[in-house]
Structures are given as C-alpha cells and as structure tokens.
C-alpha cells in the first residue's frame, strides 16, 4: 500500500513539473541556415555564425554554405555571419517555442582578404551585364563612379556620390523635402535619367547606394553617347546601373 501511494505521488509530481518546466524538445527550437552571395546567389562556404557579435561560435557553414544551430530559446536573436571576402551580415530573427526555422542569409561581396585573381574571376562572370558601362568608362567621356569607388569613398546615397562630380549640383526644395541633381551649365532644367538602360522621369538623390554597380554622368551634349542622346540631352544625362540582387 505504501509503495502504491509513493508511486501515485511521484506520478503527480512528474505531471506538475511537466506543466511548469517544458521539456527540452518542447521549449527549444533550431535554425537551419544557408549562406549565399547576395548578388550571384551561389553558396558561401565555411562562413562563421554567431548568436550576437561577442558570443562564441555557434556554427560553421559547410562547403555548401549550410549550417544548423540547435537549442535556441523563444524570442528575438541576432545572428552575425562572417566570411572572407564579404561584409559581416547581421540578421534579426524571432524564434518560436519549438520547431525549426529554415532561412537563407545573403552576404554582400567586398573582395576583402581574397586573392586578386579570385576577385577578377568574379568580375568576369558579372561583366556581360555591365560591359557597355565598362566600355564607356574606359573611353573617358563623362564622369563615372563604380561600386568599388563608391565603397572606398563611403557614400551612403546617390546624392552623396553625385555631389562629388564636377559640374553637378544638388538642388533641394525645402517645402517638399526633396532634392534633385542638375548640371551646373544648365541649372534650369533637369537631366534625363536612365536606370539599367531604361529612361525614367526622375531618381531621388537620397536613394541608398548599396545596390548600385555604377553611375555615368554626362554634363552636356558634347559628352553624351549616341545611345543616350535625345531632345532633352542638353540638360545632361545620368545613367544608373544596379546590381543584380534577386536573392537579397
């Protein structure tokens, strides 16, 4: 009888503890991640993954860019991913009580700490999209800013970059809180904008610049190549080429 009562007591205690303290399986979740190149979409091998900037390594991505972290508690976490040749990626995630989250993490390429031959090989893969930009840049008519110039100078917006181009002014409408670029030689008319080869009506100067591959600035008819000529060419032409980032 005593043994029976003790068994019943232990059963009741176990049930109460199950309600108060969730099991490891029910109270934790896991993250399955895939680290990729934000521009090309290919896997980034051997990336280091941390939960927070100052914590120990939580996981290392394999040769295909995949990693797995177990035992994550409910709540928001900060994931920091580092890999040679890429900017540190910082991501916020909210983990559920239990289960698995599957997520891609895209890193931005910089080339830092990579051999020059590897950086050049990447540029050759991307070259078909920007070959005309590079051809005109080498010809030297107009002003040109490429992604590596933009990154080196630390520009944060298109307007910041255009302000450094000789012969370009940024005019701001204080009433509308808007700014636009004009050419110093024709300040009373607005230049024609092209985005990835397509003519557009305008482009806000405060646009973030991280997705820009290159900018071409033609300040007058004497600089403008035939492919961008037209009835409004006298006001100047600004051509933007964006990076192909379907994976961001």
Phi and psi restraints in degrees (value plus and minus 20) as a CYANA .aco file:
   2 UNK   PHI     -82.3   -42.3
   2 UNK   PSI     -62.7   -22.7
   3 UNK   PHI     -81.3   -41.3
   3 UNK   PSI     -57.4   -17.4
   4 UNK   PHI     -86.2   -46.2
   4 UNK   PSI     -66.0   -26.0
   5 UNK   PHI     -82.2   -42.2
   5 UNK   PSI     -58.9   -18.9
   6 UNK   PHI     -84.7   -44.7
   6 UNK   PSI     -60.2   -20.2
   7 UNK   PHI     -84.4   -44.4
   7 UNK   PSI     -62.0   -22.0
   8 UNK   PHI     -83.4   -43.4
   8 UNK   PSI     -60.7   -20.7
   9 UNK   PHI     -82.4   -42.4
   9 UNK   PSI     -64.5   -24.5
  10 UNK   PHI     -83.7   -43.7
  10 UNK   PSI     -55.8   -15.8
  11 UNK   PHI     -85.8   -45.8
  11 UNK   PSI     -62.2   -22.2
  12 UNK   PHI     -85.1   -45.1
  12 UNK   PSI     -64.4   -24.4
  13 UNK   PHI     -81.0   -41.0
  13 UNK   PSI     -63.1   -23.1
  14 UNK   PHI     -82.1   -42.1
  14 UNK   PSI     -59.9   -19.9
  15 UNK   PHI     -85.4   -45.4
  15 UNK   PSI     -61.2   -21.2
  16 UNK   PHI     -85.0   -45.0
  16 UNK   PSI     -61.8   -21.8
  17 UNK   PHI     -84.6   -44.6
  17 UNK   PSI     -55.2   -15.2
  18 UNK   PHI     -83.5   -43.5
  18 UNK   PSI     -51.9   -11.9
  19 UNK   PHI     -96.1   -56.1
  19 UNK   PSI     -57.0   -17.0
  20 UNK   PHI    -103.6   -63.6
  20 UNK   PSI     -61.7   -21.7
  21 UNK   PHI    -134.8   -94.8
  21 UNK   PSI      83.4   123.4
  22 UNK   PHI     -83.0   -43.0
  22 UNK   PSI     129.6   169.6
  23 UNK   PHI     -90.4   -50.4
  23 UNK   PSI     144.3   184.3
  24 UNK   PHI     -79.5   -39.5
  24 UNK   PSI     -57.9   -17.9
  25 UNK   PHI     -89.7   -49.7
  25 UNK   PSI     -56.0   -16.0
  26 UNK   PHI    -107.7   -67.7
  26 UNK   PSI     -36.8     3.2
  27 UNK   PHI    -128.8   -88.8
  27 UNK   PSI     -16.3    23.7
  28 UNK   PHI    -155.2  -115.2
  28 UNK   PSI     138.1   178.1
  29 UNK   PHI    -151.4  -111.4
  29 UNK   PSI     157.7   197.7
  30 UNK   PHI    -156.7  -116.7
  30 UNK   PSI     137.0   177.0
  31 UNK   PHI    -139.1   -99.1
  31 UNK   PSI     104.8   144.8
  32 UNK   PHI    -128.6   -88.6
  32 UNK   PSI      96.8   136.8
  33 UNK   PHI    -139.7   -99.7
  33 UNK   PSI     137.1   177.1
  34 UNK   PHI    -153.6  -113.6
  34 UNK   PSI      97.7   137.7
  35 UNK   PHI    -111.8   -71.8
  35 UNK   PSI     105.9   145.9
  36 UNK   PHI    -152.1  -112.1
  36 UNK   PSI     144.3   184.3
  37 UNK   PHI     -99.1   -59.1
  37 UNK   PSI     105.0   145.0
  38 UNK   PHI     -87.4   -47.4
  38 UNK   PSI     -42.2    -2.2
  39 UNK   PHI    -116.1   -76.1
  39 UNK   PSI     -57.4   -17.4
  40 UNK   PHI    -125.7   -85.7
  40 UNK   PSI     -40.7    -0.7
  41 UNK   PHI      65.0   105.0
  41 UNK   PSI     -22.4    17.6
  42 UNK   PHI    -100.7   -60.7
  42 UNK   PSI     139.7   179.7
  43 UNK   PHI     -88.0   -48.0
  43 UNK   PSI     125.5   165.5
  44 UNK   PHI    -126.7   -86.7
  44 UNK   PSI      91.4   131.4
  45 UNK   PHI     -99.9   -59.9
  45 UNK   PSI     130.1   170.1
  46 UNK   PHI      40.6    80.6
  46 UNK   PSI       9.5    49.5
  47 UNK   PHI     -90.4   -50.4
  47 UNK   PSI     129.8   169.8
  48 UNK   PHI    -120.9   -80.9
  48 UNK   PSI     111.3   151.3
  49 UNK   PHI    -137.6   -97.6
  49 UNK   PSI     109.1   149.1
  50 UNK   PHI    -146.2  -106.2
  50 UNK   PSI     131.9   171.9
  51 UNK   PHI    -116.6   -76.6
  51 UNK   PSI      79.9   119.9
  52 UNK   PHI      67.1   107.1
  52 UNK   PSI     136.9   176.9
  53 UNK   PHI     -92.4   -52.4
  53 UNK   PSI     -51.2   -11.2
  54 UNK   PHI    -127.0   -87.0
  54 UNK   PSI     -12.8    27.2
  55 UNK   PHI    -107.3   -67.3
  55 UNK   PSI     148.7   188.7
  56 UNK   PHI     -87.9   -47.9
  56 UNK   PSI     144.9   184.9
  57 UNK   PHI     -81.6   -41.6
  57 UNK   PSI     107.9   147.9
  58 UNK   PHI    -111.4   -71.4
  58 UNK   PSI     -51.2   -11.2
  59 UNK   PHI    -184.7  -144.7
  59 UNK   PSI     142.0   182.0
  60 UNK   PHI    -146.4  -106.4
  60 UNK   PSI     109.9   149.9
  61 UNK   PHI     -88.5   -48.5
  61 UNK   PSI     127.9   167.9
  62 UNK   PHI    -103.5   -63.5
  62 UNK   PSI    -189.0  -149.0
  63 UNK   PHI     -87.0   -47.0
  63 UNK   PSI     -34.8     5.2
  64 UNK   PHI    -124.5   -84.5
  64 UNK   PSI     -12.1    27.9
  65 UNK   PHI      64.3   104.3
  65 UNK   PSI     -11.4    28.6
  66 UNK   PHI    -116.4   -76.4
  66 UNK   PSI     126.0   166.0
  67 UNK   PHI    -165.6  -125.6
  67 UNK   PSI     143.0   183.0
  68 UNK   PHI    -159.9  -119.9
  68 UNK   PSI     109.5   149.5
  69 UNK   PHI    -142.6  -102.6
  69 UNK   PSI     103.3   143.3
  70 UNK   PHI    -121.4   -81.4
  70 UNK   PSI     145.2   185.2
  71 UNK   PHI      53.0    93.0
  71 UNK   PSI      11.4    51.4
  72 UNK   PHI    -107.3   -67.3
  72 UNK   PSI     114.3   154.3
  73 UNK   PHI    -104.3   -64.3
  73 UNK   PSI     141.0   181.0
  74 UNK   PHI     -81.3   -41.3
  74 UNK   PSI     121.0   161.0
  75 UNK   PHI     108.0   148.0
  75 UNK   PSI     158.0   198.0
  76 UNK   PHI     -99.8   -59.8
  76 UNK   PSI     116.2   156.2
  77 UNK   PHI    -146.5  -106.5
  77 UNK   PSI     133.8   173.8
  78 UNK   PHI    -128.7   -88.7
  78 UNK   PSI     104.6   144.6
  79 UNK   PHI    -129.0   -89.0
  79 UNK   PSI     106.5   146.5
  80 UNK   PHI    -134.7   -94.7
  80 UNK   PSI     104.0   144.0
  81 UNK   PHI    -140.1  -100.1
  81 UNK   PSI     109.6   149.6
  82 UNK   PHI    -145.9  -105.9
  82 UNK   PSI     121.3   161.3
  83 UNK   PHI    -173.6  -133.6
  83 UNK   PSI     121.8   161.8
  84 UNK   PHI     -77.5   -37.5
  84 UNK   PSI     114.7   154.7
  85 UNK   PHI      68.7   108.7
  85 UNK   PSI     -17.6    22.4
  86 UNK   PHI    -154.2  -114.2
  86 UNK   PSI     130.5   170.5
  87 UNK   PHI     -87.1   -47.1
  87 UNK   PSI     127.5   167.5
  88 UNK   PHI     -78.2   -38.2
  88 UNK   PSI     114.2   154.2
  89 UNK   PHI    -119.7   -79.7
  89 UNK   PSI     108.8   148.8
  90 UNK   PHI    -139.8   -99.8
  90 UNK   PSI     102.5   142.5
  91 UNK   PHI    -151.7  -111.7
  91 UNK   PSI     123.1   163.1
  92 UNK   PHI    -126.3   -86.3
  92 UNK   PSI     114.1   154.1
  93 UNK   PHI    -156.5  -116.5
  93 UNK   PSI     127.2   167.2
  94 UNK   PHI    -127.4   -87.4
  94 UNK   PSI      98.5   138.5
  95 UNK   PHI    -110.4   -70.4
  95 UNK   PSI     118.5   158.5
  96 UNK   PHI     -99.1   -59.1
  96 UNK   PSI    -199.7  -159.7
  97 UNK   PHI     -81.4   -41.4
  97 UNK   PSI     -60.3   -20.3
  98 UNK   PHI    -176.4  -136.4
  98 UNK   PSI     150.4   190.4
  99 UNK   PHI      86.0   126.0
  99 UNK   PSI    -185.2  -145.2
 100 UNK   PHI    -151.9  -111.9
 100 UNK   PSI     115.9   155.9
 101 UNK   PHI    -127.8   -87.8
 101 UNK   PSI     110.7   150.7
 102 UNK   PHI    -131.8   -91.8
 102 UNK   PSI     105.2   145.2
 103 UNK   PHI    -168.0  -128.0
 103 UNK   PSI     122.8   162.8
 104 UNK   PHI    -112.2   -72.2
 104 UNK   PSI     124.2   164.2
 105 UNK   PHI    -145.9  -105.9
 105 UNK   PSI      94.5   134.5
 106 UNK   PHI    -117.7   -77.7
 106 UNK   PSI     108.8   148.8
 107 UNK   PHI    -128.0   -88.0
 107 UNK   PSI     126.5   166.5
 108 UNK   PHI    -111.1   -71.1
 108 UNK   PSI     109.0   149.0
 109 UNK   PHI     -94.0   -54.0
 109 UNK   PSI     118.2   158.2
 110 UNK   PHI    -145.6  -105.6
 110 UNK   PSI     -46.0    -6.0
 111 UNK   PHI      66.3   106.3
 111 UNK   PSI     -26.0    14.0
 112 UNK   PHI     -83.1   -43.1
 112 UNK   PSI     112.7   152.7
 113 UNK   PHI      52.1    92.1
 113 UNK   PSI      -8.4    31.6
 114 UNK   PHI    -126.4   -86.4
 114 UNK   PSI     129.7   169.7
 115 UNK   PHI     -80.9   -40.9
 115 UNK   PSI     126.5   166.5
 116 UNK   PHI     -77.9   -37.9
 116 UNK   PSI     -55.2   -15.2
 117 UNK   PHI     -85.1   -45.1
 117 UNK   PSI     -53.4   -13.4
 118 UNK   PHI     -91.0   -51.0
 118 UNK   PSI     -59.8   -19.8
 119 UNK   PHI     -85.5   -45.5
 119 UNK   PSI     -61.3   -21.3
 120 UNK   PHI     -85.9   -45.9
 120 UNK   PSI     -58.7   -18.7
 121 UNK   PHI     -81.7   -41.7
 121 UNK   PSI     -58.5   -18.5
 122 UNK   PHI     -85.1   -45.1
 122 UNK   PSI     -63.6   -23.6
 123 UNK   PHI     -80.6   -40.6
 123 UNK   PSI     -56.5   -16.5
 124 UNK   PHI     -88.7   -48.7
 124 UNK   PSI     -51.5   -11.5
 125 UNK   PHI     -87.0   -47.0
 125 UNK   PSI     -59.4   -19.4
 126 UNK   PHI    -102.2   -62.2
 126 UNK   PSI     -34.5     5.5
 127 UNK   PHI     -75.4   -35.4
 127 UNK   PSI     -59.8   -19.8
 128 UNK   PHI     -73.6   -33.6
 128 UNK   PSI     -54.8   -14.8
 129 UNK   PHI     -90.4   -50.4
 129 UNK   PSI     -49.2    -9.2
 130 UNK   PHI    -138.6   -98.6
 130 UNK   PSI      -3.3    36.7
 131 UNK   PHI     -82.9   -42.9
 131 UNK   PSI     -57.5   -17.5
 132 UNK   PHI     -89.6   -49.6
 132 UNK   PSI     -56.9   -16.9
 133 UNK   PHI     -79.6   -39.6
 133 UNK   PSI     -67.1   -27.1
 134 UNK   PHI     -85.9   -45.9
 134 UNK   PSI     -56.7   -16.7
 135 UNK   PHI     -82.9   -42.9
 135 UNK   PSI     -65.8   -25.8
 136 UNK   PHI     -89.1   -49.1
 136 UNK   PSI     -55.5   -15.5
 137 UNK   PHI     -82.1   -42.1
 137 UNK   PSI     -60.7   -20.7
 138 UNK   PHI     -88.9   -48.9
 138 UNK   PSI     -50.5   -10.5
 139 UNK   PHI     -87.6   -47.6
 139 UNK   PSI     -53.1   -13.1
 140 UNK   PHI      69.9   109.9
 140 UNK   PSI     -17.8    22.2
 141 UNK   PHI    -102.5   -62.5
 141 UNK   PSI     107.5   147.5
 142 UNK   PHI      73.7   113.7
 142 UNK   PSI    -193.5  -153.5
 143 UNK   PHI    -138.9   -98.9
 143 UNK   PSI     124.0   164.0
 144 UNK   PHI    -154.8  -114.8
 144 UNK   PSI     118.4   158.4
 145 UNK   PHI    -147.9  -107.9
 145 UNK   PSI     104.6   144.6
 146 UNK   PHI    -129.1   -89.1
 146 UNK   PSI     146.9   186.9
 147 UNK   PHI     -75.3   -35.3
 147 UNK   PSI     -57.4   -17.4
 148 UNK   PHI     -91.9   -51.9
 148 UNK   PSI     -55.1   -15.1
 149 UNK   PHI     -84.7   -44.7
 149 UNK   PSI     -63.9   -23.9
 150 UNK   PHI     -80.1   -40.1
 150 UNK   PSI     -64.0   -24.0
 151 UNK   PHI     -89.1   -49.1
 151 UNK   PSI     -60.6   -20.6
 152 UNK   PHI     -83.5   -43.5
 152 UNK   PSI     -58.6   -18.6
 153 UNK   PHI    -102.3   -62.3
 153 UNK   PSI     -34.6     5.4
 154 UNK   PHI      56.1    96.1
 154 UNK   PSI       7.3    47.3
 155 UNK   PHI     -87.2   -47.2
 155 UNK   PSI     121.2   161.2
 156 UNK   PHI    -127.2   -87.2
 156 UNK   PSI     -38.3     1.7
 157 UNK   PHI    -157.4  -117.4
 157 UNK   PSI     146.3   186.3
 158 UNK   PHI     -82.3   -42.3
 158 UNK   PSI     -59.1   -19.1
 159 UNK   PHI     -81.3   -41.3
 159 UNK   PSI     -60.4   -20.4
 160 UNK   PHI     -78.5   -38.5
 160 UNK   PSI     -61.8   -21.8
 161 UNK   PHI     -89.2   -49.2
 161 UNK   PSI     -64.9   -24.9
 162 UNK   PHI     -86.5   -46.5
 162 UNK   PSI     -49.3    -9.3
 163 UNK   PHI     -80.9   -40.9
 163 UNK   PSI     -43.9    -3.9
 164 UNK   PHI    -108.3   -68.3
 164 UNK   PSI     -26.4    13.6
 165 UNK   PHI    -105.1   -65.1
 165 UNK   PSI     104.1   144.1
 166 UNK   PHI     -80.8   -40.8
 166 UNK   PSI     112.1   152.1
 167 UNK   PHI      70.4   110.4
 167 UNK   PSI     -15.9    24.1
 168 UNK   PHI    -136.0   -96.0
 168 UNK   PSI     115.2   155.2
 169 UNK   PHI    -139.7   -99.7
 169 UNK   PSI     127.9   167.9
 170 UNK   PHI    -125.4   -85.4
 170 UNK   PSI      95.8   135.8
 171 UNK   PHI    -123.0   -83.0
 171 UNK   PSI     113.7   153.7
 172 UNK   PHI    -137.2   -97.2
 172 UNK   PSI     117.3   157.3
 173 UNK   PHI    -118.6   -78.6
 173 UNK   PSI      83.1   123.1
 174 UNK   PHI     -84.2   -44.2
 174 UNK   PSI     -52.0   -12.0
 175 UNK   PHI     -88.7   -48.7
 175 UNK   PSI     -54.5   -14.5
 176 UNK   PHI    -122.8   -82.8
 176 UNK   PSI     -22.5    17.5
 177 UNK   PHI      35.8    75.8
 177 UNK   PSI      21.7    61.7
 178 UNK   PHI    -148.6  -108.6
 178 UNK   PSI     127.0   167.0
 179 UNK   PHI    -147.7  -107.7
 179 UNK   PSI     132.8   172.8
 180 UNK   PHI    -167.4  -127.4
 180 UNK   PSI     139.0   179.0
 181 UNK   PHI    -114.2   -74.2
 181 UNK   PSI     118.8   158.8
 182 UNK   PHI    -155.8  -115.8
 182 UNK   PSI     142.1   182.1
 183 UNK   PHI    -109.6   -69.6
 183 UNK   PSI     119.2   159.2
 184 UNK   PHI     -79.7   -39.7
 184 UNK   PSI     -52.4   -12.4
 185 UNK   PHI    -101.2   -61.2
 185 UNK   PSI     -32.1     7.9
 186 UNK   PHI    -163.5  -123.5
 186 UNK   PSI      44.0    84.0
 187 UNK   PHI     -91.6   -51.6
 187 UNK   PSI     -31.5     8.5
 188 UNK   PHI    -113.3   -73.3
 188 UNK   PSI     -17.0    23.0
 189 UNK   PHI    -158.0  -118.0
 189 UNK   PSI     136.2   176.2
 190 UNK   PHI    -117.2   -77.2
 190 UNK   PSI     121.8   161.8
 191 UNK   PHI     -88.6   -48.6
 191 UNK   PSI     140.1   180.1
 192 UNK   PHI    -103.0   -63.0
 192 UNK   PSI     115.5   155.5
 193 UNK   PHI    -126.5   -86.5
 193 UNK   PSI     120.7   160.7
 194 UNK   PHI    -144.5  -104.5
 194 UNK   PSI     112.1   152.1
 195 UNK   PHI    -137.2   -97.2
 195 UNK   PSI      95.5   135.5
 196 UNK   PHI      31.8    71.8
 196 UNK   PSI      22.0    62.0
 197 UNK   PHI      65.4   105.4
 197 UNK   PSI     -22.0    18.0
 198 UNK   PHI    -131.0   -91.0
 198 UNK   PSI     109.8   149.8
 199 UNK   PHI     -89.5   -49.5
 199 UNK   PSI     113.7   153.7
 200 UNK   PHI    -147.3  -107.3
 200 UNK   PSI     144.9   184.9
 201 UNK   PHI     -98.4   -58.4
 201 UNK   PSI     -54.2   -14.2
 202 UNK   PHI    -182.9  -142.9
 202 UNK   PSI     151.3   191.3
 203 UNK   PHI    -171.7  -131.7
 203 UNK   PSI     101.0   141.0
 204 UNK   PHI     -88.0   -48.0
 204 UNK   PSI     112.4   152.4
 205 UNK   PHI     -88.2   -48.2
 205 UNK   PSI     -39.1     0.9
 206 UNK   PHI    -109.2   -69.2
 206 UNK   PSI      -8.6    31.4
 207 UNK   PHI     -83.8   -43.8
 207 UNK   PSI     112.5   152.5
 208 UNK   PHI     -76.8   -36.8
 208 UNK   PSI     127.3   167.3
 209 UNK   PHI    -124.9   -84.9
 209 UNK   PSI     -20.0    20.0
 210 UNK   PHI     -84.8   -44.8
 210 UNK   PSI     -43.4    -3.4
 211 UNK   PHI    -118.5   -78.5
 211 UNK   PSI      -7.2    32.8
 212 UNK   PHI    -114.5   -74.5
 212 UNK   PSI     106.6   146.6
 213 UNK   PHI    -103.1   -63.1
 213 UNK   PSI     -64.5   -24.5
 214 UNK   PHI    -180.7  -140.7
 214 UNK   PSI     137.1   177.1
 215 UNK   PHI    -149.6  -109.6
 215 UNK   PSI     111.5   151.5
 216 UNK   PHI    -132.1   -92.1
 216 UNK   PSI     113.0   153.0
 217 UNK   PHI    -144.5  -104.5
 217 UNK   PSI     101.1   141.1
 218 UNK   PHI    -137.7   -97.7
 218 UNK   PSI      95.3   135.3
 219 UNK   PHI    -109.0   -69.0
 219 UNK   PSI     -26.7    13.3
 220 UNK   PHI    -191.7  -151.7
 220 UNK   PSI     154.3   194.3
 221 UNK   PHI     -80.7   -40.7
 221 UNK   PSI     -47.7    -7.7
 222 UNK   PHI     -88.5   -48.5
 222 UNK   PSI     -38.6     1.4
 223 UNK   PHI    -122.6   -82.6
 223 UNK   PSI     -42.7    -2.7
 224 UNK   PHI     -93.1   -53.1
 224 UNK   PSI     104.3   144.3
 225 UNK   PHI     -91.1   -51.1
 225 UNK   PSI     140.8   180.8
 226 UNK   PHI     -78.0   -38.0
 226 UNK   PSI     -55.8   -15.8
 227 UNK   PHI     -87.4   -47.4
 227 UNK   PSI     -36.1     3.9
 228 UNK   PHI    -136.0   -96.0
 228 UNK   PSI      -9.6    30.4
 229 UNK   PHI     -95.0   -55.0
 229 UNK   PSI     142.1   182.1
 230 UNK   PHI     150.2   190.2
 230 UNK   PSI    -196.5  -156.5
 231 UNK   PHI     -85.4   -45.4
 231 UNK   PSI     -44.8    -4.8
 232 UNK   PHI    -123.9   -83.9
 232 UNK   PSI      -6.5    33.5
 233 UNK   PHI     -83.5   -43.5
 233 UNK   PSI     -43.9    -3.9
 234 UNK   PHI     -83.4   -43.4
 234 UNK   PSI     -40.0     0.0
 235 UNK   PHI    -106.2   -66.2
 235 UNK   PSI     -21.5    18.5
 236 UNK   PHI      76.1   116.1
 236 UNK   PSI     145.4   185.4
 237 UNK   PHI    -157.6  -117.6
 237 UNK   PSI     116.3   156.3
 238 UNK   PHI    -143.5  -103.5
 238 UNK   PSI     105.7   145.7
 239 UNK   PHI    -136.5   -96.5
 239 UNK   PSI     107.6   147.6
 240 UNK   PHI    -133.4   -93.4
 240 UNK   PSI     115.0   155.0
 241 UNK   PHI    -137.4   -97.4
 241 UNK   PSI     102.5   142.5
 242 UNK   PHI    -117.6   -77.6
 242 UNK   PSI     137.1   177.1
 243 UNK   PHI     -96.1   -56.1
 243 UNK   PSI     127.8   167.8
 244 UNK   PHI     -99.4   -59.4
 244 UNK   PSI      84.6   124.6
 245 UNK   PHI    -150.8  -110.8
 245 UNK   PSI      44.0    84.0
 246 UNK   PHI     -94.1   -54.1
 246 UNK   PSI     -27.1    12.9
 247 UNK   PHI    -121.5   -81.5
 247 UNK   PSI     -21.9    18.1
